[in-house]
């Protein structure tokens, strides 16, 4: 009888798994291999599910992946959302430091035309790291 209970547990798998878990695991694998664009595709697909939209890990990984693909604006957006979603103080502090780094080093400059109704914006960022000779 115990064999049947164990077999049933093994066949049904973990009950707490969500739709986003597979995407998160796949994205972590892609991130380890520096395939950031592939990780973004996986995680963006996870955002189409209710569990993906409310998953801290999806937004935290998207923030990191977008940073590595030189899209600081999207990295800031996902880092902000990750901060809202987490209840773990250590993870929250980690993401807040990352968001602070993004906010201090990247941003958006809004240019306003002297003519009413004409408005434009450009994104300013660096493509390569700034090397500090003091370090």
N, CA and C atoms as a LAMMPS dump frame, in Angstrom:
ITEM: TIMESTEP
0
ITEM: NUMBER OF ATOMS
405
ITEM: BOX BOUNDS ff ff ff
-5.0000000000000000e+02 5.0000000000000000e+02
-5.0000000000000000e+02 5.0000000000000000e+02
-5.0000000000000000e+02 5.0000000000000000e+02
ITEM: ATOMS id mol type element x y z
1 1 1 N 0.819 -1.191 0
2 1 2 C 0 0 0
3 1 3 C 0.872 1.267 0
4 2 1 N 1.949 1.259 0.801
5 2 2 C 2.842 2.41 0.849
6 2 3 C 3.469 2.679 -0.51
7 3 1 N 3.735 1.623 -1.271
8 3 2 C 4.312 1.764 -2.597
9 3 3 C 3.383 2.572 -3.5
10 4 1 N 2.086 2.32 -3.423
11 4 2 C 1.123 3.043 -4.255
12 4 3 C 1.064 4.526 -3.879
13 5 1 N 1.161 4.842 -2.602
14 5 2 C 1.15 6.238 -2.17
15 5 3 C 2.386 6.964 -2.685
16 6 1 N 3.549 6.335 -2.566
17 6 2 C 4.792 6.939 -3.052
18 6 3 C 4.741 7.12 -4.564
19 7 1 N 4.241 6.117 -5.269
20 7 2 C 4.118 6.199 -6.722
21 7 3 C 3.176 7.33 -7.117
22 8 1 N 2.08 7.487 -6.427
23 8 2 C 1.132 8.556 -6.734
24 8 3 C 1.762 9.927 -6.517
25 9 1 N 2.534 10.087 -5.463
26 9 2 C 3.193 11.36 -5.19
27 9 3 C 4.222 11.668 -6.27
28 10 1 N 4.979 10.665 -6.681
29 10 2 C 5.989 10.872 -7.717
30 10 3 C 5.365 11.208 -9.062
31 11 1 N 4.251 10.601 -9.384
32 11 2 C 3.619 10.835 -10.682
33 11 3 C 2.916 12.181 -10.749
34 12 1 N 2.384 12.649 -9.645
35 12 2 C 1.655 13.916 -9.675
36 12 3 C 2.578 15.113 -9.615
37 13 1 N 3.777 14.963 -9.072
38 13 2 C 4.746 16.062 -9.022
39 13 3 C 4.391 17.057 -7.944
40 14 1 N 5.157 18.137 -7.845
41 14 2 C 4.916 19.123 -6.794
42 14 3 C 3.621 19.887 -7.043
43 15 1 N 2.868 20.092 -5.998
44 15 2 C 1.579 20.749 -6.13
45 15 3 C 1.713 22.26 -6.256
46 16 1 N 2.817 22.825 -5.795
47 16 2 C 2.968 24.277 -5.76
48 16 3 C 3.563 24.856 -7.044
49 17 1 N 3.83 24.051 -8.045
50 17 2 C 4.434 24.553 -9.282
51 17 3 C 3.45 25.473 -10.01
52 18 1 N 3.981 26.545 -10.594
53 18 2 C 3.151 27.493 -11.33
54 18 3 C 3.529 27.451 -12.8
55 19 1 N 2.76 28.188 -13.598
56 19 2 C 3.042 28.241 -15.037
57 19 3 C 4.388 28.902 -15.31
58 20 1 N 4.786 29.818 -14.433
59 20 2 C 6.016 30.579 -14.655
60 20 3 C 7.279 29.815 -14.258
61 21 1 N 7.142 28.748 -13.472
62 21 2 C 8.326 28.042 -12.972
63 21 3 C 9.217 27.506 -14.082
64 22 1 N 8.623 26.933 -15.119
65 22 2 C 9.427 26.404 -16.227
66 22 3 C 10.18 27.528 -16.937
67 23 1 N 9.501 28.645 -17.142
68 23 2 C 10.149 29.779 -17.806
69 23 3 C 11.292 30.326 -16.959
70 24 1 N 11.088 30.376 -15.652
71 24 2 C 12.137 30.871 -14.75
72 24 3 C 13.357 29.956 -14.806
73 25 1 N 13.121 28.656 -14.728
74 25 2 C 14.242 27.705 -14.788
75 25 3 C 14.972 27.78 -16.121
76 26 1 N 14.207 27.873 -17.204
77 26 2 C 14.824 27.966 -18.528
78 26 3 C 15.605 29.272 -18.661
79 27 1 N 15.047 30.358 -18.149
80 27 2 C 15.725 31.655 -18.231
81 27 3 C 17.02 31.644 -17.42
82 28 1 N 17.006 31.018 -16.266
83 28 2 C 18.244 30.917 -15.473
84 28 3 C 19.322 30.174 -16.259
85 29 1 N 18.919 29.107 -16.932
86 29 2 C 19.865 28.348 -17.761
87 29 3 C 20.432 29.244 -18.862
88 30 1 N 19.565 29.989 -19.536
89 30 2 C 20.019 30.89 -20.597
90 30 3 C 20.945 31.981 -20.055
91 31 1 N 20.634 32.503 -18.872
92 31 2 C 21.459 33.565 -18.284
93 31 3 C 22.857 33.046 -17.958
94 32 1 N 22.947 31.803 -17.487
95 32 2 C 24.262 31.225 -17.195
96 32 3 C 25.118 31.13 -18.44
97 33 1 N 24.481 30.937 -19.58
98 33 2 C 25.208 30.821 -20.838
99 33 3 C 25.33 32.163 -21.563
100 34 1 N 24.904 33.246 -20.904
101 34 2 C 24.927 34.601 -21.484
102 34 3 C 24.036 34.731 -22.713
103 35 1 N 22.965 33.973 -22.749
104 35 2 C 21.973 34.073 -23.815
105 35 3 C 20.824 34.932 -23.299
106 36 1 N 21.088 36.214 -23.108
107 36 2 C 20.144 37.099 -22.452
108 36 3 C 18.884 37.338 -23.282
109 37 1 N 19.013 37.411 -24.59
110 37 2 C 17.831 37.613 -25.434
111 37 3 C 16.877 36.429 -25.338
112 38 1 N 17.429 35.214 -25.27
113 38 2 C 16.586 34.024 -25.124
114 38 3 C 15.902 34.011 -23.757
115 39 1 N 16.626 34.449 -22.735
116 39 2 C 16.034 34.526 -21.392
117 39 3 C 14.887 35.526 -21.38
118 40 1 N 15.062 36.642 -22.065
119 40 2 C 13.997 37.651 -22.135
120 40 3 C 12.757 37.075 -22.798
121 41 1 N 12.943 36.312 -23.876
122 41 2 C 11.794 35.701 -24.554
123 41 3 C 11.031 34.77 -23.62
124 42 1 N 11.745 33.953 -22.882
125 42 2 C 11.107 33.03 -21.932
126 42 3 C 10.335 33.793 -20.864
127 43 1 N 10.963 34.802 -20.309
128 43 2 C 10.355 35.538 -19.204
129 43 3 C 9.199 36.413 -19.668
130 44 1 N 9.309 36.986 -20.85
131 44 2 C 8.192 37.769 -21.391
132 44 3 C 6.979 36.867 -21.636
133 45 1 N 7.229 35.641 -22.063
134 45 2 C 6.134 34.683 -22.227
135 45 3 C 5.51 34.358 -20.874
136 46 1 N 6.34 34.277 -19.836
137 46 2 C 5.823 34.01 -18.489
138 46 3 C 4.951 35.159 -18.002
139 47 1 N 5.225 36.378 -18.456
140 47 2 C 4.416 37.528 -18.04
141 47 3 C 2.996 37.468 -18.569
142 48 1 N 2.733 36.607 -19.531
143 48 2 C 1.379 36.479 -20.059
144 48 3 C 0.494 35.615 -19.153
145 49 1 N 1.085 34.982 -18.148
146 49 2 C 0.335 34.149 -17.216
147 49 3 C 0.124 34.915 -15.907
148 50 1 N -0.956 34.623 -15.2
149 50 2 C -1.186 35.314 -13.916
150 50 3 C -0.059 35.081 -12.912
151 51 1 N 0.456 33.864 -12.849
152 51 2 C 1.538 33.589 -11.891
153 51 3 C 2.832 34.284 -12.312
154 52 1 N 3.047 34.458 -13.598
155 52 2 C 4.245 35.141 -14.078
156 52 3 C 4.218 36.627 -13.795
157 53 1 N 3.046 37.254 -13.954
158 53 2 C 2.926 38.686 -13.688
159 53 3 C 3.17 39.013 -12.219
160 54 1 N 2.857 38.077 -11.336
161 54 2 C 2.993 38.345 -9.901
162 54 3 C 4.213 37.657 -9.288
163 55 1 N 5.126 37.147 -10.12
164 55 2 C 6.307 36.441 -9.617
165 55 3 C 7.493 37.39 -9.504
166 56 1 N 8.027 37.502 -8.302
167 56 2 C 9.209 38.325 -8.069
168 56 3 C 10.349 37.895 -8.983
169 57 1 N 10.583 36.59 -9.062
170 57 2 C 11.735 36.061 -9.792
171 57 3 C 11.679 36.409 -11.279
172 58 1 N 10.483 36.423 -11.867
173 58 2 C 10.345 36.781 -13.284
174 58 3 C 10.827 38.211 -13.497
175 59 1 N 10.374 39.137 -12.66
176 59 2 C 10.747 40.535 -12.831
177 59 3 C 12.215 40.783 -12.484
178 60 1 N 12.726 40.109 -11.472
179 60 2 C 14.136 40.276 -11.103
180 60 3 C 15.054 39.776 -12.226
181 61 1 N 14.725 38.625 -12.791
182 61 2 C 15.536 38.1 -13.894
183 61 3 C 15.408 38.968 -15.141
184 62 1 N 14.203 39.484 -15.402
185 62 2 C 14.034 40.378 -16.549
186 62 3 C 14.855 41.65 -16.371
187 63 1 N 14.903 42.181 -15.16
188 63 2 C 15.717 43.377 -14.913
189 63 3 C 17.179 43.094 -15.237
190 64 1 N 17.669 41.963 -14.788
191 64 2 C 19.073 41.609 -15.06
192 64 3 C 19.315 41.367 -16.546
193 65 1 N 18.406 40.647 -17.192
194 65 2 C 18.573 40.332 -18.619
195 65 3 C 18.516 41.594 -19.467
196 66 1 N 17.573 42.489 -19.174
197 66 2 C 17.495 43.734 -19.947
198 66 3 C 18.732 44.603 -19.717
199 67 1 N 19.274 44.589 -18.509
200 67 2 C 20.506 45.337 -18.25
201 67 3 C 21.638 44.812 -19.13
202 68 1 N 21.742 43.497 -19.244
203 68 2 C 22.811 42.904 -20.048
204 68 3 C 22.607 43.116 -21.542
205 69 1 N 21.385 43.445 -21.962
206 69 2 C 21.14 43.743 -23.379
207 69 3 C 21.087 45.247 -23.626
208 70 1 N 21.604 46.028 -22.642
209 70 2 C 21.716 47.492 -22.758
210 70 3 C 20.369 48.206 -22.849
211 71 1 N 19.353 47.682 -22.185
212 71 2 C 18.056 48.351 -22.121
213 71 3 C 17.791 48.716 -20.658
214 72 1 N 18.409 49.811 -20.228
215 72 2 C 18.342 50.211 -18.818
216 72 3 C 16.937 50.627 -18.409
217 73 1 N 16.169 51.204 -19.324
218 73 2 C 14.817 51.654 -18.991
219 73 3 C 13.921 50.47 -18.61
220 74 1 N 13.949 49.415 -19.406
221 74 2 C 13.156 48.222 -19.074
222 74 3 C 13.703 47.528 -17.834
223 75 1 N 15.017 47.563 -17.653
224 75 2 C 15.61 46.981 -16.447
225 75 3 C 15.105 47.725 -15.213
226 76 1 N 15.019 49.049 -15.289
227 76 2 C 14.499 49.839 -14.175
228 76 3 C 13.038 49.498 -13.894
229 77 1 N 12.248 49.358 -14.937
230 77 2 C 10.82 49.053 -14.759
231 77 3 C 10.632 47.707 -14.066
232 78 1 N 11.359 46.702 -14.509
233 78 2 C 11.196 45.371 -13.921
234 78 3 C 11.801 45.293 -12.522
235 79 1 N 12.881 46.024 -12.271
236 79 2 C 13.448 46.054 -10.919
237 79 3 C 12.467 46.708 -9.95
238 80 1 N 11.815 47.774 -10.388
239 80 2 C 10.813 48.436 -9.542
240 80 3 C 9.658 47.498 -9.228
241 81 1 N 9.218 46.766 -10.232
242 81 2 C 8.107 45.815 -10.014
243 81 3 C 8.552 44.684 -9.097
244 82 1 N 9.768 44.222 -9.222
245 82 2 C 10.276 43.155 -8.357
246 82 3 C 10.302 43.611 -6.901
247 83 1 N 10.665 44.859 -6.676
248 83 2 C 10.681 45.401 -5.313
249 83 3 C 9.283 45.38 -4.715
250 84 1 N 8.283 45.708 -5.533
251 84 2 C 6.898 45.703 -5.053
252 84 3 C 6.429 44.297 -4.683
253 85 1 N 6.95 43.292 -5.361
254 85 2 C 6.445 41.933 -5.205
255 85 3 C 7.111 41.128 -4.096
256 86 1 N 8.328 41.46 -3.717
257 86 2 C 9.043 40.624 -2.767
258 86 3 C 8.667 40.932 -1.323
259 87 1 N 8.698 39.878 -0.503
260 87 2 C 8.486 40.037 0.936
261 87 3 C 9.773 39.706 1.698
262 88 1 N 10.776 39.23 0.982
263 88 2 C 12.058 38.869 1.584
264 88 3 C 12.918 40.13 1.705
265 89 1 N 13.257 40.563 2.923
266 89 2 C 14.032 41.798 3.085
267 89 3 C 15.402 41.762 2.412
268 90 1 N 16.071 40.618 2.436
269 90 2 C 17.395 40.525 1.806
270 90 3 C 17.296 40.682 0.293
271 91 1 N 16.333 40.016 -0.317
272 91 2 C 16.149 40.127 -1.779
273 91 3 C 15.727 41.544 -2.161
274 92 1 N 14.867 42.137 -1.316
275 92 2 C 14.411 43.499 -1.577
276 92 3 C 15.595 44.469 -1.546
277 93 1 N 16.473 44.333 -0.556
278 93 2 C 17.648 45.204 -0.451
279 93 3 C 18.567 45.029 -1.66
280 94 1 N 18.723 43.785 -2.113
281 94 2 C 19.574 43.497 -3.279
282 94 3 C 19.033 44.186 -4.529
283 95 1 N 17.741 44.059 -4.768
284 95 2 C 17.134 44.679 -5.952
285 95 3 C 17.133 46.198 -5.82
286 96 1 N 16.94 46.714 -4.616
287 96 2 C 16.984 48.162 -4.421
288 96 3 C 18.365 48.72 -4.734
289 97 1 N 19.424 47.996 -4.364
290 97 2 C 20.78 48.429 -4.716
291 97 3 C 20.965 48.438 -6.235
292 98 1 N 20.465 47.401 -6.892
293 98 2 C 20.57 47.317 -8.35
294 98 3 C 19.786 48.461 -8.995
295 99 1 N 18.573 48.735 -8.505
296 99 2 C 17.773 49.83 -9.047
297 99 3 C 18.457 51.168 -8.798
298 100 1 N 19.067 51.33 -7.636
299 100 2 C 19.817 52.551 -7.354
300 100 3 C 20.965 52.742 -8.326
301 101 1 N 21.679 51.647 -8.619
302 101 2 C 22.76 51.7 -9.608
303 101 3 C 22.216 52.132 -10.972
304 102 1 N 21.092 51.532 -11.38
305 102 2 C 20.494 51.891 -12.673
306 102 3 C 20.07 53.353 -12.694
307 103 1 N 19.418 53.798 -11.633
308 103 2 C 18.938 55.178 -11.586
309 103 3 C 20.079 56.185 -11.566
310 104 1 N 21.187 55.842 -10.922
311 104 2 C 22.319 56.767 -10.836
312 104 3 C 23.155 56.806 -12.109
313 105 1 N 23.108 55.753 -12.907
314 105 2 C 23.994 55.671 -14.069
315 105 3 C 23.287 55.734 -15.414
316 106 1 N 21.975 55.553 -15.43
317 106 2 C 21.231 55.55 -16.693
318 106 3 C 19.956 56.361 -16.493
319 107 1 N 19.391 56.824 -17.568
320 107 2 C 18.146 57.573 -17.441
321 107 3 C 17.62 57.985 -18.797
322 108 1 N 16.59 58.802 -18.744
323 108 2 C 15.958 59.309 -19.954
324 108 3 C 15.985 60.827 -19.906
325 109 1 N 16.387 61.435 -20.967
326 109 2 C 16.436 62.883 -21.089
327 109 3 C 15.271 63.315 -21.967
328 110 1 N 14.433 64.198 -21.458
329 110 2 C 13.298 64.695 -22.241
330 110 3 C 13.636 66.07 -22.805
331 111 1 N 13.527 66.201 -24.102
332 111 2 C 13.778 67.461 -24.783
333 111 3 C 12.438 68.048 -25.193
334 112 1 N 12.23 69.312 -24.876
335 112 2 C 10.974 69.967 -25.207
336 112 3 C 11.25 71.017 -26.275
337 113 1 N 10.469 70.966 -27.311
338 113 2 C 10.614 71.899 -28.418
339 113 3 C 10.049 73.263 -28.021
340 114 1 N 10.555 74.299 -28.625
341 114 2 C 9.982 75.625 -28.345
342 114 3 C 8.581 75.785 -28.942
343 115 1 N 8.18 74.831 -29.75
344 115 2 C 6.863 74.903 -30.371
345 115 3 C 5.882 74.041 -29.578
346 116 1 N 4.724 74.53 -29.288
347 116 2 C 3.746 73.754 -28.51
348 116 3 C 3.363 72.457 -29.225
349 117 1 N 3.265 71.399 -28.438
350 117 2 C 2.844 70.106 -28.979
351 117 3 C 3.963 69.262 -29.54
352 118 1 N 5.122 69.82 -29.762
353 118 2 C 6.243 69.049 -30.279
354 118 3 C 7.098 68.607 -29.097
355 119 1 N 7.178 67.3 -28.878
356 119 2 C 7.967 66.775 -27.774
357 119 3 C 8.693 65.524 -28.238
358 120 1 N 9.893 65.333 -27.739
359 120 2 C 10.701 64.194 -28.139
360 120 3 C 11.524 63.722 -26.956
361 121 1 N 11.92 62.459 -26.967
362 121 2 C 12.806 61.964 -25.918
363 121 3 C 13.839 61.035 -26.539
364 122 1 N 15.007 61.017 -25.942
365 122 2 C 16.061 60.101 -26.358
366 122 3 C 16.572 59.391 -25.119
367 123 1 N 16.979 58.168 -25.278
368 123 2 C 17.521 57.413 -24.16
369 123 3 C 19.033 57.55 -24.161
370 124 1 N 19.593 57.908 -23.022
371 124 2 C 21.034 58.118 -22.896
372 124 3 C 21.598 56.995 -22.038
373 125 1 N 22.648 56.378 -22.498
374 125 2 C 23.296 55.317 -21.733
375 125 3 C 24.667 55.044 -22.3
376 126 1 N 25.399 54.188 -21.62
377 126 2 C 26.722 53.829 -22.1
378 126 3 C 26.681 52.397 -22.624
379 127 1 N 27.416 52.155 -23.678
380 127 2 C 27.461 50.811 -24.262
381 127 3 C 28.616 50.005 -23.681
382 128 1 N 29.61 50.696 -23.16
383 128 2 C 30.761 50.016 -22.567
384 128 3 C 30.982 50.579 -21.172
385 129 1 N 31.596 49.818 -20.295
386 129 2 C 31.814 50.329 -18.936
387 129 3 C 32.842 51.458 -18.918
388 130 1 N 32.658 52.35 -17.964
389 130 2 C 33.627 53.419 -17.758
390 130 3 C 34.703 52.859 -16.827
391 131 1 N 35.933 52.908 -17.292
392 131 2 C 37.035 52.371 -16.508
393 131 3 C 37.597 53.463 -15.608
394 132 1 N 37.671 53.182 -14.339
395 132 2 C 38.178 54.131 -13.369
396 132 3 C 39.643 53.822 -13.104
397 133 1 N 40.573 54.737 -13.404
398 133 2 C 41.995 54.449 -13.214
399 133 3 C 42.372 54.323 -11.744
400 134 1 N 41.52 54.792 -10.822
401 134 2 C 41.804 54.707 -9.398
402 134 3 C 41.575 53.312 -8.843
403 135 1 N 40.881 52.455 -9.575
404 135 2 C 40.549 51.121 -9.071
405 135 3 C 41.6 50.114 -9.456
